[in-house]
Amino acid sequence: MKVILKADIKGVGKKDDVINASDGYARNFLFPKNLAVEANNTNMSKLKSKNDANQFRKDQEKEAAKEIAKKLEQISLKMQVKAGENGKIFGGVSSKEIAECLEKQHNIKVDKKKINLKETIKTLGIRTIEIKLYEGVIGNLKVEVLGE
């Protein structure tokens, strides 16, 4: 019997998968526990419309991420930090500070976890930093660290 899973079941499948299950397993376990529904025409059309809506939403998010990536290419973020005589920064510039500065100066909100900064910036100068905006969409941001 073909069924559509309503939840992830270990060893069976993930949510919204259409699987072949034995009649007894489906009727005695999956249906009573509300883990699956029968894969009839009505339920299959609901699943298809749900998948189409999810795909449309993902496409919209990806397009928005591409627009933000284009904006980031044109931005040069300037950050004022305290530094010593030889150009070394006291403390360092972290991804959290970059995200806050980007939101203040250019009103672009980016999660600090998406900023690909291998280690904190500890010297003055200009760097290009990658920001992973969406799956397959990476924006490059120029960060200019200036001493006070």
Order of alpha helices (4+ residues) and beta strands (2+ residues): beta-beta-beta-alpha-beta-beta-alpha-beta-beta-beta-beta
